Structure formats: structure tokens, C-alpha cells
Amino acid sequence: MTAVSTPAPLRIAVVGTADGWSTERLLDAVEAETGYRRLVEMHEVVLELGTGALRHGTLDLRELDGLIVKKIARRYSPAALDRVELLRYLEGQGVRVFSRPGAMYTLIDRLSGTVALQLAGIPMPETVVTESLELARAAVARMGAVVAKPLYTSKARGMVLLRAGAADLDEALASFAAANPVMYLQELVDIPGRDLGVVFVGGRYLGTYARVRAAGTWNTSTRAGGRYAAAEPSPAIIELARRAQAHFNLDFTCVDVVETPAGPKVFEVSAFGGFRGLLEACSIDAAAAYTKHAIAVLRAEGTHA
């Protein structure tokens, strides 16, 4: 009788933050599937070019079978790009990183992600990018109202609503430009009180949740009092989101879509969001789905028999 071999256990670590809700969800899911639990916080990682090691404490990350990135930094900044470079080195050493560092790199900088979406022909709200206060003022006057967005941000942090004719417009623009020399100004969209997070795992559609705007606010972020709700998007919205995320070849992504009178448009593609919204609004465990995907990929790519 031929013995049936049992696949060797996988060692998959999670990049995240020690007190992060989504990080803990992913750690729990990985441990449930593999029996292995390891959190890697990127500010604790060191690259030793002499030995070739990429270390987190006593662990050489090259010993891992895989690494799932849930949170690259507590706040987006140019430093997050450097952290992705360390992961790119690890990938070059043969460790499968989810999502691939090259794909994540493009999406940390809002402008980089926007350029990629525009070149792919994905409809977005009208956007102006400039370093000139005069041209920024003209853009606000033409569009009537804009949301000024930092290039490195999440959950609407640092975003400012600017309206044409406001008494403090010049002061607000100057203040924003002082912190954001490259000004990213996006037309304020007349949304139906919500926008959508359309989630994909390995390029396959997983589910959609809505972020519903709180009364008296202009954005749907939960930091501004927004709440999650279940959503059933049209086939056109799912197809638009699919096209947007397909350009980046991510293992996990949430595409932010807004429904407008002119049709659905994409705000951004994220390499890190989506867990809490799907679970709370739709009872879909994205952490479990992502873990199963990573394990399937590692098996298929021959990390273990």
C-alpha cells in the first residue's frame, strides 16, 4: 500500500502592527491553518548585507516560506517605500511575499497609483496635481469644491475640503501646501451618501461593503463617524473594480469606488484595506480567505510538497 505524504507545515509570518485589529485577525487565521504565528514589525527589521540576512529579532526572514503584508507602517510616508524595498530584497532571496513588493510600491504614493490608473484608462474623479498655489487656486475656482489629499495617507487623514469663494481659501491652500508641496486636488464628488470597498483575493471577487457617511460630514471615513454597511454592487461596478485592481496584480486588494451621476469611478486601489468592513458588514472573513489563498499559492509554486 502506498503511503500518502503529508505536506510539510508552512512558516508564514505577518507584517503588521502589534496592536492592530486586522493584523491580529490575520495572525489568528495563519496560525489556525499552519500552527505557526509570527508578527514582523518592519521598524524592527535589519538588513545585513555582509551576511545577506534580513533579520527580525533572532529570525532570519529568509527562513520563512511566505510573508503576508497587512500593515507596512502605522502611517503612510516615504519611509514606507524603503520598507517595501527591504521586502523586495527578501523576495529576491526566494521568499514569496504577499502581495509582491513591486505591486505594493506603486500604491503607497497616491500620485503613483493615480498615474497607473489613468494610464490604464480607469475613470476617476477630476484631479489636478500642481506645486503652484496660483494654479491650485484656479483649479478650486473651476471645480467649485475639491478635496486636497496628501500623497501619503489613509482613512482620510490630512485631507482638507476646499471651496471656491471661501474667505479662508488662500490661507487653507497655503497651509496645505506647506505640508504637501505637491498638491493633489480632487473634485468633490456628489456621492449618494456612501462609497464602496470592492475586495479581491488573488484577482477573484470576494465581496463589497459600503462606507456610509455620517450626518454633517463630507467624507465616509470611519474616523469621521462613517459606518460600514452591506452592499450589492452592480455588475458594472464589480467589473470596473476588477479592471482597476488587475493592473497591479495584487494578492489582496480593496478598490474604493464611488457611484456618480456619470457612472462609477475609482478613488483608489489599496494593497492593505478591507478586512474590517467585509467582516462587520458582510460577515466575510477576509483574513481567512487571504490565508487560504497564500497557502494555495505556496503549495502550487512548490515551496513544500
Stockholm file with secondary structure:
# STOCKHOLM 1.0

chainA/1-305         MTAVSTPAPLRIAVVGTADGWSTERLLDAVEAETGYRRLVEMHEVVLELGTGALRHGTLDLRELDGLIVKKIARRYSPAALDRVELLRYLEGQGVRVFSRPGAMYTLIDRLSGTVALQLAGIPMPETVVTESLELARAAVARMGAVVAKPLYTSKARGMVLLRAGAADLDEALASFAAANPVMYLQELVDIPGRDLGVVFVGGRYLGTYARVRAAGTWNTSTRAGGRYAAAEPSPAIIELARRAQAHFNLDFTCVDVVETPAGPKVFEVSAFGGFRGLLEACSIDAAAAYTKHAIAVLRAEGTHA
#=GR chainA/1-305 SS CCCCCCCCCCCEEEESCTTCHHHHHHHHHHHHHHSCCCEECGGGEEEETTTTEEEETTEEGGGCSEEEESCSCSSCSHHHHHHHHHHHHHHHTTCEEESCHHHHHHHHSHHHHHHHHHHTTCCCCCEEEESCHHHHHHHHHHHSEEEEECSSCSTTTTCEEEETTCTTHHHHHHHHHHHCSSEEEEECCCCSSEEEEEEEETTEEEEEEEEECCTTCSCCCGGGTCEEEECCCCHHHHHHHHHHHHTTTCSEEEEEEEEETTEEEEEEEESSCCHHHHHHHHCCCHHHHHHHHHHHHHHHTTSCC
#=GC SS_cons         CCCCCCCCCCCEEEESCTTCHHHHHHHHHHHHHHSCCCEECGGGEEEETTTTEEEETTEEGGGCSEEEESCSCSSCSHHHHHHHHHHHHHHHTTCEEESCHHHHHHHHSHHHHHHHHHHTTCCCCCEEEESCHHHHHHHHHHHSEEEEECSSCSTTTTCEEEETTCTTHHHHHHHHHHHCSSEEEEECCCCSSEEEEEEEETTEEEEEEEEECCTTCSCCCGGGTCEEEECCCCHHHHHHHHHHHHTTTCSEEEEEEEEETTEEEEEEEESSCCHHHHHHHHCCCHHHHHHHHHHHHHHHTTSCC
//
